[in-house]
């Protein structure tokens, strides 16, 4: 990468089967614009990633300098973290899960900077050997409402940043407000570490300290509710630039 080049950031796209009540009656892909906007503002070039055949993943990673595993209205299969029963609230998307799992594995092996958002963070935790709560209202009845009623551009609870983590280097503040839109949550981070918790002690962010940047956040920083949210994308882009210079 030359001094004038911008890092290429792949962002996974959501997958829909299509129906007469949706955007298209045929299968389609989607991504909220604020994912690309915040990536551009941080100094990266966003590239949408549809589900790819496993044999093509290394070819696309050769071209990328960083990844964002975006969210979606689905859950990863509980069998991936050893569960034998599936809660009725769980929604599966095998196509997207298989793709993102293979993508994250390949990126981790290459030490490509990765940011996982909401469901993306959960997938990263499971990849690291962790577990999930399948449905917070049942698994942790005294937890805060993590599916907020207010719009996602507003915060609904605060998080506490843990020391000696990447997130702790982004701001002098140790707490800030975040939005919340998830019925599942990370139960344990596996070989990762916890970098943020909610007021009810639910895990809100994880990292893998063995990688240059492998960070998953349970909230949606692309909405930029508070300034540190923007710093998360700036940190991803900074690491992506370094990766590009040395790959």
FILOTOR-276411 format. One record per atom (N, C-alpha, C): residue in three letters; x, y, z. Coordinates in steps of 0.05 Angstrom, whole numbers, padded with zeros to 5 digits, always signed. Example, Ala and Ser with C-alpha at 12.3 -4.5 7.8 and 13.67 -1.06 7.14 Angstrom:
<rs>
ALA+00264-00114+00156ALA+00246-00090+00156ALA+00264-00066+00156SER+00257-00045+00142SER+00273-00021+00143SER+00258+00001+00157
</rs>
This chain:
<rs>
UNK+00017-00024+00000UNK+00000+00000+00000UNK+00018+00025+00000UNK+00013+00043-00019UNK+00028+00068-00019UNK+00017+00087+00002UNK+00031+00109+00006UNK+00023+00128+00027UNK-00004+00140+00020UNK-00011+00141-00006UNK-00036+00154-00014UNK-00059+00134-00015UNK-00053+00108-00013UNK-00074+00088-00015UNK-00091+00086+00011UNK-00116+00079+00007UNK-00133+00075+00030UNK-00138+00045+00033UNK-00140+00035+00058UNK-00144+00007+00063UNK-00171-00003+00053UNK-00172-00027+00043UNK-00197-00039+00033UNK-00209-00055+00056UNK-00234-00048+00063UNK-00247-00061+00086UNK-00272-00076+00075UNK-00270-00103+00078UNK-00293-00119+00070UNK-00315-00119+00092UNK-00340-00116+00084UNK-00362-00116+00103UNK-00382-00137+00093UNK-00389-00156+00111UNK-00407-00177+00102UNK-00435-00166+00098UNK-00448-00176+00078UNK-00475-00168+00071UNK-00496-00187+00082UNK-00519-00176+00089UNK-00541-00193+00098UNK-00554-00207+00074UNK-00567-00230+00080UNK-00578-00247+00059UNK-00608-00250+00064UNK-00624-00245+00043UNK-00653-00249+00046UNK-00663-00267+00023UNK-00683-00284+00029UNK-00693-00302+00009UNK-00712-00288-00011UNK-00724-00266-00002UNK-00742-00251-00019UNK-00771-00260-00016UNK-00789-00240-00018UNK-00817-00246-00017UNK-00832-00221-00028UNK-00858-00224-00031UNK-00874-00202-00043UNK-00876-00179-00023UNK-00869-00183+00002UNK-00871-00161+00021UNK-00843-00148+00027UNK-00822-00157+00013UNK-00796-00147+00018UNK-00787-00129-00006UNK-00762-00121-00006UNK-00751-00105-00027UNK-00753-00118-00054UNK-00749-00145-00054UNK-00751-00160-00079UNK-00764-00187-00074UNK-00779-00197-00093UNK-00790-00224-00091UNK-00769-00245-00095UNK-00745-00237-00104UNK-00723-00255-00109UNK-00701-00251-00088UNK-00684-00270-00084UNK-00662-00267-00064UNK-00647-00242-00068UNK-00640-00228-00045UNK-00626-00203-00046UNK-00607-00199-00023UNK-00589-00180-00026UNK-00569-00174-00005UNK-00573-00146+00005UNK-00565-00141+00030UNK-00569-00114+00041UNK-00548-00107+00061UNK-00545-00081+00065UNK-00527-00070+00086UNK-00536-00041+00092UNK-00539-00035+00117UNK-00546-00007+00124UNK-00524+00012+00116UNK-00532+00035+00106UNK-00512+00054+00095UNK-00493+00063+00116UNK-00501+00065+00141UNK-00482+00076+00161UNK-00457+00059+00165UNK-00459+00033+00158UNK-00434+00016+00158UNK-00413+00028+00139UNK-00422+00034+00115UNK-00403+00044+00095UNK-00395+00073+00101UNK-00414+00089+00111UNK-00408+00117+00117UNK-00387+00120+00138UNK-00389+00105+00160UNK-00370+00107+00182UNK-00343+00096+00173UNK-00343+00076+00156UNK-00317+00065+00146UNK-00303+00086+00129UNK-00318+00099+00111UNK-00306+00120+00094UNK-00295+00143+00111UNK-00311+00152+00131UNK-00303+00174+00148UNK-00278+00167+00164UNK-00274+00141+00170UNK-00250+00133+00185UNK-00226+00130+00167UNK-00230+00132+00140UNK-00207+00130+00122UNK-00205+00104+00107UNK-00225+00088+00106UNK-00224+00063+00092UNK-00242+00063+00067UNK-00239+00043+00051UNK-00257+00038+00027UNK-00273+00014+00033UNK-00300+00017+00036UNK-00317-00007+00043UNK-00322-00024+00018UNK-00321-00050+00021UNK-00327-00069-00001UNK-00347-00089+00010UNK-00371-00090-00002UNK-00391-00108+00007UNK-00384-00137+00000UNK-00388-00155+00019UNK-00381-00183+00014UNK-00405-00201+00015UNK-00414-00211-00008UNK-00436-00231-00007UNK-00425-00258+00002UNK-00442-00276+00009UNK-00432-00303+00016UNK-00417-00315-00008UNK-00392-00323-00002UNK-00374-00334-00023UNK-00369-00363-00018UNK-00364-00378-00039UNK-00355-00405-00037UNK-00328-00405-00022UNK-00325-00425-00005UNK-00301-00427+00012UNK-00275-00425-00004UNK-00275-00436-00028UNK-00250-00436-00044UNK-00243-00408-00054UNK-00262-00389-00052UNK-00257-00361-00061UNK-00250-00342-00039UNK-00252-00351-00014UNK-00247-00333+00008UNK-00219-00324+00010UNK-00199-00341+00005UNK-00171-00332+00006UNK-00165-00313-00016UNK-00178-00316-00039UNK-00174-00298-00062UNK-00183-00270-00055UNK-00206-00267-00041UNK-00216-00241-00034UNK-00200-00229-00011UNK-00191-00246+00007UNK-00175-00236+00030UNK-00148-00225+00020UNK-00138-00236-00002UNK-00113-00225-00014UNK-00116-00196-00021UNK-00141-00187-00026UNK-00146-00160-00035UNK-00153-00141-00012UNK-00160-00152+00011UNK-00171-00136+00033UNK-00150-00131+00055UNK-00154-00110+00070UNK-00136-00102+00091UNK-00150-00103+00119UNK-00176-00107+00119UNK-00191-00109+00144UNK-00219-00119+00138UNK-00233-00127+00160UNK-00260-00138+00157UNK-00278-00127+00178UNK-00304-00124+00170UNK-00325-00119+00189UNK-00346-00141+00185UNK-00351-00156+00207UNK-00372-00177+00206UNK-00397-00163+00217UNK-00416-00157+00199UNK-00439-00141+00206UNK-00460-00158+00221UNK-00481-00144+00229UNK-00502-00157+00245UNK-00524-00167+00226UNK-00544-00179+00237UNK-00567-00189+00221UNK-00588-00201+00240UNK-00612-00204+00230UNK-00633-00215+00246UNK-00633-00246+00245UNK-00611-00257+00256UNK-00608-00286+00256UNK-00588-00293+00278UNK-00587-00319+00284UNK-00569-00329+00305UNK-00552-00352+00293UNK-00528-00356+00303UNK-00512-00378+00294UNK-00523-00404+00307UNK-00517-00426+00294UNK-00528-00452+00304UNK-00516-00459+00331UNK-00533-00465+00351UNK-00523-00471+00378UNK-00504-00495+00379UNK-00505-00512+00359UNK-00486-00535+00358UNK-00457-00526+00356UNK-00453-00502+00346UNK-00425-00492+00343UNK-00412-00486+00370UNK-00429-00482+00391UNK-00417-00479+00418UNK-00426-00502+00437UNK-00432-00525+00425UNK-00437-00549+00440UNK-00464-00553+00451UNK-00484-00536+00445UNK-00511-00539+00455UNK-00526-00560+00439UNK-00541-00577+00453UNK-00556-00598+00440UNK-00585-00591+00435UNK-00595-00569+00449UNK-00622-00560+00445UNK-00622-00532+00433UNK-00643-00526+00419UNK-00646-00499+00406UNK-00670-00485+00417UNK-00666-00461+00429UNK-00688-00446+00440UNK-00707-00438+00418UNK-00733-00437+00423UNK-00753-00430+00402UNK-00748-00402+00390UNK-00735-00384+00405UNK-00730-00357+00395UNK-00707-00355+00375UNK-00692-00377+00372UNK-00668-00376+00355UNK-00677-00377+00326UNK-00665-00359+00310UNK-00669-00358+00281UNK-00643-00364+00267UNK-00643-00383+00249UNK-00619-00392+00236UNK-00616-00382+00208UNK-00592-00378+00199UNK-00585-00371+00172UNK-00560-00386+00164UNK-00563-00411+00156UNK-00540-00428+00151UNK-00521-00417+00131UNK-00531-00405+00109UNK-00514-00395+00088UNK-00495-00374+00098UNK-00506-00355+00113UNK-00489-00333+00123UNK-00470-00343+00145UNK-00480-00359+00163UNK-00463-00369+00184UNK-00439-00385+00173UNK-00444-00403+00154UNK-00422-00419+00143UNK-00401-00401+00130UNK-00410-00381+00115UNK-00392-00362+00102UNK-00376-00346+00122UNK-00389-00334+00141UNK-00376-00316+00160UNK-00357-00332+00178UNK-00364-00356+00185UNK-00346-00373+00201UNK-00320-00379+00186UNK-00323-00387+00161UNK-00299-00393+00145UNK-00283-00367+00140UNK-00296-00345+00136UNK-00283-00319+00132UNK-00267-00311+00156UNK-00280-00313+00180UNK-00267-00305+00205UNK-00243-00323+00210UNK-00246-00348+00206UNK-00224-00367+00210UNK-00200-00360+00193UNK-00205-00355+00167UNK-00183-00348+00149UNK-00170-00322+00156UNK-00187-00302+00164UNK-00176-00276+00172UNK-00160-00278+00197UNK-00169-00294+00216UNK-00154-00297+00242UNK-00127-00310+00236UNK-00126-00330+00218UNK-00101-00343+00212UNK-00081-00324+00198UNK-00092-00305+00183UNK-00074-00285+00170UNK-00068-00261+00188UNK-00082-00259+00210UNK-00079-00236+00228UNK-00089-00210+00215UNK-00110-00213+00198UNK-00123-00190+00186UNK-00140-00177+00208UNK-00140-00150+00210UNK-00157-00137+00230UNK-00187-00142+00225UNK-00201-00150+00246UNK-00229-00157+00244UNK-00245-00143+00266UNK-00267-00131+00258UNK-00286-00119+00277UNK-00313-00133+00273UNK-00323-00145+00295UNK-00349-00158+00294UNK-00370-00142+00308UNK-00393-00139+00296UNK-00414-00122+00308UNK-00439-00139+00314UNK-00448-00137+00338UNK-00472-00151+00348UNK-00470-00181+00343UNK-00485-00192+00323UNK-00482-00220+00317UNK-00454-00228+00308UNK-00440-00209+00296UNK-00413-00214+00287UNK-00395-00218+00311UNK-00400-00204+00333UNK-00384-00207+00358UNK-00390-00235+00370UNK-00415-00243+00369UNK-00422-00269+00380UNK-00409-00292+00364UNK-00408-00289+00338UNK-00395-00310+00322UNK-00365-00311+00328UNK-00353-00288+00332UNK-00324-00287+00339UNK-00319-00300+00366UNK-00337-00295+00385UNK-00334-00308+00411UNK-00335-00338+00409UNK-00354-00348+00394UNK-00357-00377+00391UNK-00333-00388+00376UNK-00323-00374+00356UNK-00299-00383+00341UNK-00276-00386+00361UNK-00275-00368+00381UNK-00253-00370+00401UNK-00258-00390+00422UNK-00280-00406+00419UNK-00285-00427+00438UNK-00305-00420+00460UNK-00318-00397+00457UNK-00337-00387+00477UNK-00365-00398+00473UNK-00383-00389+00490UNK-00411-00398+00490UNK-00429-00373+00489UNK-00454-00378+00482UNK-00475-00357+00481UNK-00498-00364+00499UNK-00511-00343+00509UNK-00538-00346+00520UNK-00557-00347+00495UNK-00574-00367+00493UNK-00591-00369+00470UNK-00614-00349+00470UNK-00624-00342+00494UNK-00646-00322+00496UNK-00644-00309+00523UNK-00634-00285+00524UNK-00629-00271+00550UNK-00654-00270+00568UNK-00678-00264+00558UNK-00700-00262+00577UNK-00705-00288+00593UNK-00698-00311+00581UNK-00701-00336+00595UNK-00676-00345+00610UNK-00653-00340+00597UNK-00627-00349+00609UNK-00618-00332+00632UNK-00623-00305+00629UNK-00615-00286+00650UNK-00639-00268+00655UNK-00659-00278+00670UNK-00684-00263+00673UNK-00681-00235+00686UNK-00660-00231+00702UNK-00656-00205+00715UNK-00639-00186+00699UNK-00632-00193+00674UNK-00615-00176+00657UNK-00631-00152+00648UNK-00617-00131+00640UNK-00630-00107+00629UNK-00645-00115+00603UNK-00664-00099+00594UNK-00675-00103+00567UNK-00654-00098+00546UNK-00644-00118+00533UNK-00623-00114+00513UNK-00635-00111+00484UNK-00661-00113+00482UNK-00674-00106+00456UNK-00690-00080+00462UNK-00677-00057+00458UNK-00688-00032+00466UNK-00712-00024+00450UNK-00730-00009+00463UNK-00754+00002+00450UNK-00749+00027+00435UNK-00729+00043+00443UNK-00723+00068+00430UNK-00707+00062+00404UNK-00706+00082+00386UNK-00691+00078+00360UNK-00662+00072+00365UNK-00649+00058+00346UNK-00621+00050+00350UNK-00600+00073+00349UNK-00609+00097+00341UNK-00590+00119+00343UNK-00590+00132+00370UNK-00605+00120+00389UNK-00605+00129+00417UNK-00593+00107+00435UNK-00580+00115+00456UNK-00569+00096+00475UNK-00591+00086+00494UNK-00587+00061+00504UNK-00606+00050+00523UNK-00593+00041+00549UNK-00567+00037+00550UNK-00553+00031+00574UNK-00524+00037+00571UNK-00509+00036+00592UNK-00481+00043+00590UNK-00464+00017+00591UNK-00439+00019+00583UNK-00420-00002+00585UNK-00396+00007+00601UNK-00383-00012+00613UNK-00359-00006+00628UNK-00335-00019+00614UNK-00316-00003+00606UNK-00292-00013+00591UNK-00272-00026+00611UNK-00262-00049+00604UNK-00243-00063+00621UNK-00215-00053+00615UNK-00198-00051+00635UNK-00170-00041+00631UNK-00153-00060+00615UNK-00132-00049+00604UNK-00112-00065+00589UNK-00124-00080+00565UNK-00143-00066+00551UNK-00155-00076+00527UNK-00152-00055+00505UNK-00157-00064+00480UNK-00157-00044+00458UNK-00178-00022+00463UNK-00202-00030+00472UNK-00222-00010+00476UNK-00214+00011+00497UNK-00198+00002+00516UNK-00189+00021+00537UNK-00169+00042+00527UNK-00158+00037+00504UNK-00139+00056+00492UNK-00152+00077+00475UNK-00178+00074+00470UNK-00192+00092+00451UNK-00201+00118+00463UNK-00204+00118+00489UNK-00214+00142+00503UNK-00206+00141+00532UNK-00203+00164+00544UNK-00198+00166+00573UNK-00223+00158+00589UNK-00246+00158+00576UNK-00270+00151+00590UNK-00271+00120+00594UNK-00281+00112+00616UNK-00284+00083+00622UNK-00312+00073+00619UNK-00330+00092+00612UNK-00358+00084+00608UNK-00371+00103+00588UNK-00389+00091+00571UNK-00405+00108+00554UNK-00431+00094+00546UNK-00450+00109+00536UNK-00476+00098+00529UNK-00475+00084+00502UNK-00490+00062+00500UNK-00491+00047+00475UNK-00520+00039+00469UNK-00526+00032+00444UNK-00552+00022+00437UNK-00552-00009+00443UNK-00575-00021+00440UNK-00576-00050+00446UNK-00599-00063+00431UNK-00591-00083+00415UNK-00611-00096+00397UNK-00604-00126+00394UNK-00605-00140+00416UNK-00597-00169+00415UNK-00613-00185+00436UNK-00623-00208+00428UNK-00636-00225+00447UNK-00617-00247+00458UNK-00594-00250+00444UNK-00573-00268+00454UNK-00550-00251+00464UNK-00531-00265+00478UNK-00508-00251+00488UNK-00485-00271+00492UNK-00461-00260+00494UNK-00438-00277+00499UNK-00437-00286+00528UNK-00437-00312+00532UNK-00436-00324+00559UNK-00407-00326+00568UNK-00390-00334+00550UNK-00361-00336+00557UNK-00345-00331+00532UNK-00321-00318+00534UNK-00306-00310+00510UNK-00286-00331+00501UNK-00287-00355+00512UNK-00267-00375+00503UNK-00239-00366+00509UNK-00221-00368+00490UNK-00194-00359+00494UNK-00190-00329+00489UNK-00212-00315+00484UNK-00212-00286+00483UNK-00213-00274+00511UNK-00213-00247+00512UNK-00216-00233+00538UNK-00240-00215+00536UNK-00252-00208+00559UNK-00274-00190+00560UNK-00263-00161+00560UNK-00273-00144+00543UNK-00264-00116+00543UNK-00285-00096+00550UNK-00311-00105+00553UNK-00332-00087+00562UNK-00355-00103+00573UNK-00367-00093+00594UNK-00391-00106+00605UNK-00413-00085+00609UNK-00438-00094+00608UNK-00460-00076+00613UNK-00465-00072+00643UNK-00484-00055+00650UNK-00490-00050+00678UNK-00499-00075+00693UNK-00510-00094+00678UNK-00520-00119+00690UNK-00499-00142+00688UNK-00474-00134+00680UNK-00452-00153+00678UNK-00453-00171+00653UNK-00472-00166+00635UNK-00472-00181+00610UNK-00448-00172+00593UNK-00434-00191+00581UNK-00411-00184+00565UNK-00419-00168+00540UNK-00406-00145+00536UNK-00412-00127+00514UNK-00390-00125+00493UNK-00366-00135+00499UNK-00345-00134+00480UNK-00323-00154+00487UNK-00311-00165+00467UNK-00289-00184+00471UNK-00266-00177+00452UNK-00242-00188+00458UNK-00219-00184+00441UNK-00202-00210+00443UNK-00186-00214+00423UNK-00166-00236+00424UNK-00139-00222+00424UNK-00125-00222+00447UNK-00100-00208+00449UNK-00077-00221+00433UNK-00082-00245+00422UNK-00061-00257+00406UNK-00061-00246+00377UNK-00081-00231+00370UNK-00083-00219+00343UNK-00078-00189+00346UNK-00071-00177+00323UNK-00067-00148+00323UNK-00093-00132+00328UNK-00115-00142+00317UNK-00141-00129+00322UNK-00162-00149+00315UNK-00173-00161+00336UNK-00195-00180+00333UNK-00215-00174+00355UNK-00233-00155+00349UNK-00250-00142+00369UNK-00279-00146+00361UNK-00295-00155+00380UNK-00324-00158+00376UNK-00339-00141+00396UNK-00358-00125+00386UNK-00375-00109+00404UNK-00404-00116+00400UNK-00419-00118+00422UNK-00446-00127+00421UNK-00465-00105+00412UNK-00458-00080+00414UNK-00475-00058+00406UNK-00469-00050+00377UNK-00481-00028+00368UNK-00478-00019+00340UNK-00463+00007+00339UNK-00436+00007+00339UNK-00421+00032+00339UNK-00424+00048+00313UNK-00434+00035+00292UNK-00437+00049+00266UNK-00457+00072+00268UNK-00474+00072+00289UNK-00493+00094+00293UNK-00479+00118+00307UNK-00455+00114+00318UNK-00440+00136+00329UNK-00455+00151+00351UNK-00466+00136+00370UNK-00482+00149+00392UNK-00464+00167+00409UNK-00440+00157+00415UNK-00420+00174+00429UNK-00394+00172+00414UNK-00377+00192+00419UNK-00352+00195+00404UNK-00334+00170+00404UNK-00332+00155+00426UNK-00315+00131+00426UNK-00324+00110+00405UNK-00349+00111+00398UNK-00358+00092+00377UNK-00343+00097+00351UNK-00339+00122+00344UNK-00324+00129+00320UNK-00295+00120+00322UNK-00284+00121+00346UNK-00257+00113+00351UNK-00252+00083+00346UNK-00273+00067+00349UNK-00271+00039+00344UNK-00265+00035+00314UNK-00278+00049+00297UNK-00273+00046+00268UNK-00246+00059+00260UNK-00239+00080+00274UNK-00213+00092+00268UNK-00190+00073+00276UNK-00194+00058+00298UNK-00174+00039+00306UNK-00172+00016+00287UNK-00195+00007+00276UNK-00195-00014+00256UNK-00180-00005+00231UNK-00185+00019+00222UNK-00172+00029+00198UNK-00142+00032+00202UNK-00134+00042+00226UNK-00106+00045+00232UNK-00091+00018+00230UNK-00104-00003+00242UNK-00092-00029+00241UNK-00092-00041+00212UNK-00113-00034+00197UNK-00114-00043+00169UNK-00092-00031+00152UNK-00086-00006+00158UNK-00064+00007+00143UNK-00038-00006+00149UNK-00033-00013+00174UNK-00008-00027+00181UNK-00007-00054+00169UNK-00030-00068+00169UNK-00030-00095+00156UNK-00024-00093+00126UNK-00035-00073+00113UNK-00031-00069+00084UNK-00002-00064+00078UNK+00012-00050+00095UNK+00040-00043+00091UNK+00058-00067+00094UNK+00050-00088+00108UNK+00067-00110+00114UNK+00058-00136+00101UNK+00036-00136+00087UNK+00027-00162+00076UNK+00042-00168+00050
</rs>
